[in-house]
Amino acid sequence: MTVRLLEWTRPWPWPWILFAAALGARLVYILQGYEIPPQDTPDYDEIALNLLRGDGFVARDNWFGFELRSWRPPFYPFFLALVYGVWGHSHQAVQLVQAIIGAGTVVLVYDLARRLHPQSALLAGLLATVYGPLVTISAEVMTETWFTFLLVLSAWFLVDATGADRMSRRSLLAGGVAIGLAALTRPVGLLFLPAFALATFWHRGPQSLRRTLWVTLAVCCTILPWSLRNYQVHRAWVPISTHGGFILSRSNAAEPAWRQEHGWGIEESFFHQIPSETERDRYWFRQGISFIRSHPGTYLKLAAERFLRFWYFLRPEYNFWFVLILPFFLVGLWRYGRTEGFLLLSSFAGISLLIFSFVLYGSTRFRLPLEPFFLLFAAAFIRDAWNCSRRTSGMLAAALLVNLLLYWGDEPLRDLVLNLLREWNLK
């Protein structure tokens, strides 16, 4: 017997219902006032307040008075400046706006599912509405909410372009703008462009070139004004930020920063040694590349460890939601990952995982913006399996039960996982 809710694919009024429910869930969480670790928030705050004071896009307070004018990508500090300019320096105002953006992401997930796998649209929307990590990020004064929204928006504009016979140039350009804005939020957003090129070529062959060029043009036009600003400031070519070399160097070292409790700090003496922001970036970049070339065995071991870190579900605490959805996502990825539309999402996830494992530091923070796409795969599989309702109900019940048992025993589980990693020399 099939549950009717899983069959209902009419768009009205579900987008509005999902938006309201998602907004309500996020506001309820925000109003609980949970303590949120500051992470990179002080940097973003300072830049936003400096913009409002007329000092320009610059951070000094955390860097011993040295001016960093391109350390952070621009989108999020400008967003904060806009919010603070209207409501004053209020993190709660930021959180409320981000709750609206997060609810918008849920609607986009629902509409993506309607186009990719219509029968699972409502289930995908409901999962995105209540999915814990997507709810809680609205409370963080960090890039996650906007970056996730812009990635899903990029997919929303471009998912049909990978296989359709005809495609609106307007949609291609809009998708390119969304990718560009995602990159101006976090540079890894650029990975959506090769994912689009790969998925389109897979389905359209040489005919994909024109579509890829239109999207690329829009991406470049979106990023170029900021690149020109950086050139004017530094008299050097800095496409988005001067943060890349630092991340590469600290991620690829004998004792990388992501293994250390305070590994991401920079000594004041280093700023005196290399006062130029662009020269520091280039120095770190050369340092990272040199380590990879001279220590290939250690580098591959670090890549394997980062791959495991990407899937890790015990940081900072047991991730009940991710573990619950993970098996259904993996089966859904296997079943639909090469089909039209879904291939764009699986390509982006695959390329991102490669970069996070072999270049960056495999943090679960990198995984979070991909999780709306994971929900789409999981919802499609669950819906298709629902015809065998007794078997599917058993699978869902078993997954929930196992997950609850692991959740209740997370401390012994954490010790077990850490001991295994140490035995395998991956910790």
N, C-alpha and C positions, 0 to 999 in steps of 0.2 A: 504494500500500500504506500503510495507516494504522498508526502506531505505537500499540501497545496502551496504553501509559502515558497517552496523551492521551485515551483513551476511558474509563479507569477512574474512575468517579465515586462508588463506594461510599465512605461516610464512614469506615468503620473499616478499617484502623487508621491511615489517612493523617493525621488531625490530630495524633496522638501522634508519628508518624514526622517530620512536618514541624516540630513543636515541638522535638523533640530535635535535629534537624539545624540548625534556626535558632539554637537556644541554643548548640550547639556552635560554629557559625560565629562567633557574636558573642563567645563566651568566648575562642576562639583569637585573634581580633583584639585583644581587650582585653589579653590576656596578653602580646602583643607589646610593650606599653608605649610605643606611639607618642606623641610629644609633641603635646599638644592645646592650641591657643591658648586662653587663659583667657576671652576675650570677657566675658560678663556673670557668669561664675562667682563672682568675689569678692563681688559684691552678694548673690547668692543664698546664698552661704556665710555671710556676715556676718549676714543676717537669720535664718537657721536657727540659728546659734550664739547669737544674742541671744534667740531664743525659748527655747532650752534653758536659758539663764542666768536667764530670768525677766524680761528687759528688754522683752519684747514684740516685735511685728512692726515692726522699725525698722532702717534703714541709716544709718550716719554716716561710716564710714571713708573712703569715696571722695568725700565731699561736704563736706569742710572742717569736719567736726563738726556740720553742720546735720542735723537729724533729718528723714528721709524715711520716713513711716509708711504710705504707700500708693503708693510709686513703682513697686513690682513687684506683679503679680497674686499671689495668696496660695498657689495650689496647690503650686507647685514648692518654695518655701522650707519649707512645712510637710512636704512629702515628705522633703526633706533632713533636717529636724529629726528626723523619725521614724527615719530610717536612722542618723543620728549618735547619737540617744538609745539605740539598741540596740547598735550596733557601734563607737561612738566616731567621731571626726572622720576618716573614711576615704573618700576618693574611690573607692578600689577597691571598697568595699562598695556605693557608689552605682552603680558601673558594673555590678556583678554583678546587682543588682536590676533595673537597666535592661535587661540582657541578657534576663532573664526576661520583662519587659514587651514587649520587641521581638519575642521568640519568640511571645508571645501575639498580637501584631499579625499575624504570619504566619498563624496559625490562623484569625483573623477574616477575613483576605483570602481564604483558601481557602474558608471557609464562605459568604462573600458570593458568591464565584464559583459555588458549588454552587446558590445560589438565583437568581442572575442569568443564568448561562450554564453549566449543569452540565457540559457536555463539556470546558470549559476549566478546571475547578476545580483539578485537580492541577497543570497548567501554571502557573496563577496562583500557587498555593502555592509551587511550586519557584522561580519567579522572585522572589517576595518573600523566600524563604529566602536566596538568594545575592546579591540585588541590593545592590551595594556601598554606596551611600549609606545604606540602611536598616540595614546591618550596622554601619557605622562610627559612627552617631550614638549607639549604646549607650555608647561610650567618652567622650562629652562630658557634662560636668556642666552641662547646659543643658536647656531645656524640650522639645527636639525629640522625644525618645523618648516621653514621656508625651503630648504634644500629638498626635502622630501616632496613638498608640493610641486616644486618646479620640475623635478624628475618625472613625476606622474603626469604633469601637464605636458611635458615633452612627448611622453608616450601617447597621451590622449590626442595630440595633434598628428602624430606621425605613424601610429600603428597601422592605419589603413594603407599608407604609402608603400609599405614593403611588398604588397602583392597585388593591389588593385590595378586594373588596366589603365584607368585614368585617375589623375590626382590633381586636386586644386593647388595651383602654385601658391595661393594664399595660405593654405594649410602647411605647406612645406616651409614657407618663410616664417610663419608663426611658430612652428616647431623649432626652427633654427634659433629664433629669438629666445624661446624658452630654454634651450640648451645653453645659449650664451649667458642668460641670467643665472642659470644653475652654476655655470663655471665661475661667474663673478661672485657667487656665494661660497662655493668650494671649487677649486680648479679641477678636481676629479670629475666634475660634471661634464667635462669635455669628452669623457669616455663614451657618452651616449652617441656621439657622432660616428666613431668607427663601428659601434654596434648597429647603428642604422644602416651604414654603408654595407656591412656584412650581411645583414638580414635582407636588405633590398636586393643585393646581388644574388643571394641564394635563390630568391623567388623570381627575379626579373632578368637576371643575367646582365648583358651589356646595356640593356635599356635602363638599368638603375643609375647609370652615371649622371644623367641630367638631373634626376631627383636629388642625388647626393650633392651635386654642385650647388643647387639652389639652397639646400639646407646649410651647406658650408658657408655660402655667401652671407646668409642671415646670421650665422654664428659669428663670423669675422666682423661684420658690421656692428654687432652688439658689443663685442669686446674691444674693438679698435679705439673708441674714444678714451677708454680707460688706459689702454696701452700708450696712446699719444700723450695723455696726461703724465704717465710714468716717465716717458722719455723726456718730457719737458722738465720734470723734477730732478731726474737723475742723470740726464744726458747719456742714458744707456737704455738698451731695449729690455723692458720688463713687461711681458705680455699681461700678467695679472698681479702677481705678488712676488716678494723676495723671501718667501717662506719655504719654497720647494727644496733648496739646497740643504737647509737646516734639517728638514724632515728626512731627506735621503741619507744624510750623514749620520744622524742620531738613530736611524732605523737599521743601519748596516754598519756595525762596529763589533769589536770583540765583546763588549758589554753594552748592548744597545740600550737606549733610553727607556724603551717600553718594558724592560726587565727591572728597572730601578724605580724606587719610590719617588725620587725627585730628580729623575734623569733628564727632564726637559729644560732645566735652568741654564742660564748663560752667565759666566763669570764677568764681572765688570772689567777685569783686565783685558778680556778678549775684545771688548769694544774699543779700548784704547789702542790695542794692537792693530785692529783693522777698523778704523772709524767709518769707512764708507759702507753704506747698507748694501749696495750692489756687489761690492768686492767681497763682503762677508758671504753673501749668497753664493757667489762663484767659488769661493774657497771651500765652503761646505760641500758644494756639488762635486768638486774635484776630489775631495776627501772621501766622499761616499763611493764614487766610481773607482777610486784607487783601491779601497778596501775590497770591493767586489772582485776586482781583477786579481788581486794578490792573495785572496783567501777564498777560492771558489768552493772548497769543501765546507768551510764554516758558513759561507753565504747560503749554500743549498740547505744546510741544516737550519739556519734562521728562517728560510722560506718555508720549510716544512712546519716549523713551530708557529709561524705567523698564519699559515693555513689553518692550523688547529685553533689558534686564537680567534680567528674569524667566526668559527662555529661555537666557540665556548659559551656555555649557558649558565655559568656560575659567577659572573662578574656584572655588577658588584654584589648581586645576590641571585638566588635561583630564578631564572627567567621562565616562569610557568607558561606564559603565552607562547613563547618561541618553541619550547619543547613540545607543546601540545600540537602545534601546527606543522612542525618540521617533517614528520613522516609523510603527511599528506602532500606537502609541497614537493618532496623528493619524488614521490610516485607520480604526481601531476607533471613535474618537470620531465620525467622519463616519457610520459605518455604524450604530452602536448608540446614539448620544448622545441620541436622542429617544424611545427605546423605554422601556417600563415598567421601573422599577428603575434602569436606567442613567441616566435623566434626572435623578435626584437627584444623582448623582455629577457629571454634566456641568454641571448648574446651579450646584452648589457651586464647581466649578473655574472656571466663567465669572464668577460674582459675585466670587470671590476675586481673579481676574486683574484685573477692573475696579478693585477697591479698591486692589490693590497698584500698579496703574499710575497711577490718577488721584488717589490720596490718600496712599499710603505710598511706599516707595522701591524696590519691585520687586526685592528681593534674592532670590538663589537660595535663601537660607534659608527664604523664604516658600514656595518651590516644593516643598521636600522633603516636607512633610506631605501634599501632594496626590499624591505619586508612587505610593503604594499603589493609588490609584484609576486612575492611568495604567496600571499593570500589569494591572488588570482589563480595561481596554479592549484593551490589546495582546494579552493572552492569548486573549481571545474572538476577535479577528481571526485570530491565528495558527492557532487550532484550527479555525475554519471554513474557512480556506484550505488546511488540511492535506489535504483530499480530493484536491486537485491537488498531490500531494506533490512532484512533480518541480519544478513552478513555485515552490512555497513554499520548498522546499529551496534553490533558486537565489536567491530573495529573501533568505532568512536568511544564506546564505553571502556574498552581495554586501554586505549590511548589515554583517556582521562584518568583511569584508575592508576595506571603505571606512573603517570605524571604527578598525581597527588601523592603517591607513595614516595617518589623521588623528592618532591617539594618538602614533605614532612621530614625526610631524612637527608636534607641538603648538606649538613655538616659532615656526616660520615661519607657522603658521596663526594664532597669536595676533597676530603683527605684521600680517598681512593684515587680520584682523577689525578691529583697532584703527585701521589706516589708513583702512579704509572708513568706520568710524564718525566719524572726524575729518573725512573729506571730506564726509560728510552732515551735519556740524555737530551730531553727536549724542554727542560725547565732549569 
